[in-house]
Amino acid sequence: MTNRQIVLEQLPQGKLSSDHFRLAETAIPAPGEGEVLVKTRYISLDAANRAWMQGATYRAALAAGDVMAGGSLAEVVDGKTPGLTKGDLVFADTGWQDYAVLAGKSLSKLPDLKPVTHLLSVYGVAGLTAYFGLLECGQPKAGETVVVSAAAGSVGSLVGQIAKIRGCRVVGIAGGPEKCAWLKSDLGFDEAVDYKAGDVRRALRAACPNGIDVYFDNVGGEIFEAALFNMNNFGRIACCGAVSQYDGAAPPHGPRGVPGLIVTKRLNVRGFIVSDFDEQREGALSDLKSWVEGGKLKVLEDVVDGLENAPSALVGLLAGENRGKRMVKVS
């Protein structure tokens, strides 16, 4: 038996393509003292995977020749670590490969939930990011208008639904008329703006006649700018990501209105990552589970089969192919 790995063969200078990766095979590693061998079950795909190729973020930058980085739902297959036994599921920074050896102290057993894919979507980083970004950073109040970009994606689709649960009016920004119609018909959004159709600033003004109170930003760039010009005084902006700037050439200028509109409108702009809220994790999971089980929160998952298809699946995610959480089934 061998360990298949997806290697980042070269760093992209423009848009990412499958040609930047190669499939390699090595021996399955053996765990040492205090280590655990895990087998990758599902790899999480996120826009942040592309950002890591540009330089250091909250983690080290990727270099050519590295095994492609990424978190996964993995199964313990060998090693002795207190609290973990063979067959336990963990969320681990395995990278894109069949097997990985990791420090046992860095892993925690995940709860026994079905389907297990929910551990990567609504009960994983995507769900917790949506929950904390909206409720802790955005602090929406019933009756307010909440706008979310990349609204059909893994985080955005949950943000909009949580905002509806909290009694807000919700407007999603997505690419294409089909996605926009789906946000309204299936997820209960009040309005949707197609950013591919033209003037987003004007479209947002029409969709939000009373202005925007909370903007959850996943994309940055021109869409951030369009939202900024439509914000109400004392509005809140939760900055989660900037996918518009990850793949390809950098934009010619940053969003206009910064810092002027932030000052004159007295806006609260907060960047965050999900680990900022680790101490509140259990309470968030309790809320998410109750909403899912009560039928208030729909979980959208887009599963691509096969480790060898991970590169094309990431390229597709960056192009907006997916609805909901995209992941790769490895085993």
GIKAPE-V523075 format. One record per residue. N is the residue number from 1. RES is the residue in one small letter. OMEGA is omega as a letter, one per 20 degrees, with the letter a starting at -180 (NA if undefined). D_LAST is the distance of its C-alpha to the last C-alpha in Angstrom with 1 decimal. Layout:
n: [N,N]
res: [RES,RES]
omega: [OMEGA,OMEGA]
d_last: [D_LAST,D_LAST]
This chain:
n: [1,2,3,4,5,6,7,8,9,10,11,12,13,14,15,16,17,18,19,20,21,22,23,24,25,26,27,28,29,30,31,32,33,34,35,36,37,38,39,40,41,42,43,44,45,46,47,48,49,50,51,52,53,54,55,56,57,58,59,60,61,62,63,64,65,66,67,68,69,70,71,72,73,74,75,76,77,78,79,80,81,82,83,84,85,86,87,88,89,90,91,92,93,94,95,96,97,98,99,100,101,102,103,104,105,106,107,108,109,110,111,112,113,114,115,116,117,118,119,120,121,122,123,124,125,126,127,128,129,130,131,132,133,134,135,136,137,138,139,140,141,142,143,144,145,146,147,148,149,150,151,152,153,154,155,156,157,158,159,160,161,162,163,164,165,166,167,168,169,170,171,172,173,174,175,176,177,178,179,180,181,182,183,184,185,186,187,188,189,190,191,192,193,194,195,196,197,198,199,200,201,202,203,204,205,206,207,208,209,210,211,212,213,214,215,216,217,218,219,220,221,222,223,224,225,226,227,228,229,230,231,232,233,234,235,236,237,238,239,240,241,242,243,244,245,246,247,248,249,250,251,252,253,254,255,256,257,258,259,260,261,262,263,264,265,266,267,268,269,270,271,272,273,274,275,276,277,278,279,280,281,282,283,284,285,286,287,288,289,290,291,292,293,294,295,296,297,298,299,300,301,302,303,304,305,306,307,308,309,310,311,312,313,314,315,316,317,318,319,320,321,322,323,324,325,326,327,328,329,330,331]
res: [m,t,n,r,q,i,v,l,e,q,l,p,q,g,k,l,s,s,d,h,f,r,l,a,e,t,a,i,p,a,p,g,e,g,e,v,l,v,k,t,r,y,i,s,l,d,a,a,n,r,a,w,m,q,g,a,t,y,r,a,a,l,a,a,g,d,v,m,a,g,g,s,l,a,e,v,v,d,g,k,t,p,g,l,t,k,g,d,l,v,f,a,d,t,g,w,q,d,y,a,v,l,a,g,k,s,l,s,k,l,p,d,l,k,p,v,t,h,l,l,s,v,y,g,v,a,g,l,t,a,y,f,g,l,l,e,c,g,q,p,k,a,g,e,t,v,v,v,s,a,a,a,g,s,v,g,s,l,v,g,q,i,a,k,i,r,g,c,r,v,v,g,i,a,g,g,p,e,k,c,a,w,l,k,s,d,l,g,f,d,e,a,v,d,y,k,a,g,d,v,r,r,a,l,r,a,a,c,p,n,g,i,d,v,y,f,d,n,v,g,g,e,i,f,e,a,a,l,f,n,m,n,n,f,g,r,i,a,c,c,g,a,v,s,q,y,d,g,a,a,p,p,h,g,p,r,g,v,p,g,l,i,v,t,k,r,l,n,v,r,g,f,i,v,s,d,f,d,e,q,r,e,g,a,l,s,d,l,k,s,w,v,e,g,g,k,l,k,v,l,e,d,v,v,d,g,l,e,n,a,p,s,a,l,v,g,l,l,a,g,e,n,r,g,k,r,m,v,k,v,s]
omega: [r,r,r,r,r,a,r,a,r,r,a,r,r,r,r,r,r,a,r,a,r,r,r,r,r,r,r,a,r,a,r,r,r,a,a,r,r,r,a,r,r,r,r,r,a,r,r,r,a,a,a,r,a,a,a,r,r,r,a,r,r,r,r,a,r,r,a,a,r,r,a,r,a,a,r,r,a,r,a,r,r,r,a,r,a,a,r,r,r,r,a,r,a,a,a,a,a,a,r,r,a,r,a,a,a,a,r,r,r,r,r,a,r,i,a,r,r,r,r,a,a,r,r,a,a,a,a,r,r,a,a,a,a,a,a,a,a,r,a,r,r,r,r,r,r,r,r,r,a,a,r,a,a,a,a,a,r,r,a,a,r,r,r,r,a,r,a,r,a,r,r,r,a,a,r,a,a,r,a,r,r,r,a,a,a,a,r,r,a,r,r,a,r,a,r,a,r,a,a,a,a,r,r,r,r,a,a,a,r,r,a,r,a,r,r,a,r,a,a,r,a,r,r,a,a,r,a,a,r,a,r,r,r,r,a,r,r,a,a,a,a,a,r,a,a,a,r,a,r,r,a,r,r,r,r,a,r,j,a,a,r,r,a,r,r,a,r,a,a,r,a,r,a,a,r,a,a,a,a,a,a,r,r,a,r,r,a,r,a,r,r,a,r,r,a,a,r,a,a,r,a,a,r,a,r,r,a,a,a,r,a,r,r,r,r,r,a,r,r,a,a,r,a,a,r,r,a,r,a,a,NA]
d_last: [14.0,13.8,12.2,11.7,13.5,14.9,18.5,21.2,23.7,26.5,27.5,28.4,32.1,31.8,29.1,25.5,24.1,21.2,23.7,23.7,20.3,19.3,16.3,17.1,16.0,17.3,17.3,15.0,17.4,19.1,20.1,23.8,26.2,24.9,21.5,18.0,15.0,11.8,8.1,6.7,4.8,7.2,10.0,13.4,15.7,19.4,22.7,23.3,20.9,23.7,26.4,25.2,26.1,29.7,30.5,30.2,29.6,28.6,26.5,27.3,27.4,25.0,26.7,26.2,24.1,21.9,18.2,17.6,17.8,15.9,14.9,11.5,10.4,9.4,9.9,13.0,12.9,16.5,19.7,22.5,23.2,25.3,23.6,20.1,18.9,15.9,13.4,14.7,13.0,14.5,14.9,15.1,16.4,13.8,14.4,12.3,10.6,8.0,10.5,13.7,16.8,18.6,21.8,21.4,24.3,22.5,19.8,20.4,18.7,17.7,19.2,17.8,17.7,16.5,14.8,12.6,12.4,16.1,15.6,14.9,17.6,20.7,20.3,18.9,20.7,21.5,23.2,25.0,26.1,27.6,29.2,30.9,31.7,33.5,35.1,35.9,36.6,37.8,39.5,40.1,42.9,43.3,45.0,44.0,42.3,38.8,37.3,33.7,32.6,29.2,29.5,26.8,24.1,21.8,24.7,27.7,26.8,26.7,29.9,31.9,31.0,31.8,35.1,36.0,35.3,37.8,40.4,40.3,40.8,37.7,37.6,34.4,34.4,31.9,31.9,33.3,35.2,32.3,30.3,33.6,34.4,31.0,31.5,34.8,34.1,30.6,30.6,34.3,35.3,39.0,39.1,36.9,38.0,36.6,36.8,36.8,40.0,42.4,44.2,41.7,44.5,46.7,44.0,43.1,46.8,47.1,43.9,45.1,48.9,49.2,47.2,43.9,43.8,40.2,38.0,34.3,33.6,30.3,31.8,35.1,37.5,39.7,38.0,38.7,42.2,42.7,41.6,43.8,46.9,46.3,45.8,48.3,50.3,48.4,45.1,41.8,39.1,35.7,34.2,30.4,29.6,31.2,28.8,31.8,32.6,29.2,28.9,32.0,35.6,36.9,39.1,42.8,43.7,42.3,42.8,46.5,48.1,46.6,48.2,51.2,49.6,47.7,51.2,53.3,50.8,50.1,46.3,43.8,41.0,38.2,35.1,32.4,28.8,27.0,27.5,31.2,30.9,28.8,31.7,31.6,27.9,28.4,31.0,29.0,26.1,28.7,30.1,26.9,25.8,29.3,29.3,26.0,27.1,30.6,29.5,30.9,27.8,25.4,21.8,20.6,17.0,16.0,12.3,11.6,8.9,7.9,8.6,11.9,13.0,13.0,16.7,18.0,16.3,18.2,21.3,21.2,20.9,24.0,25.8,25.3,23.1,21.1,22.4,21.1,18.0,15.8,12.2,9.4,6.0,3.8,0.0]
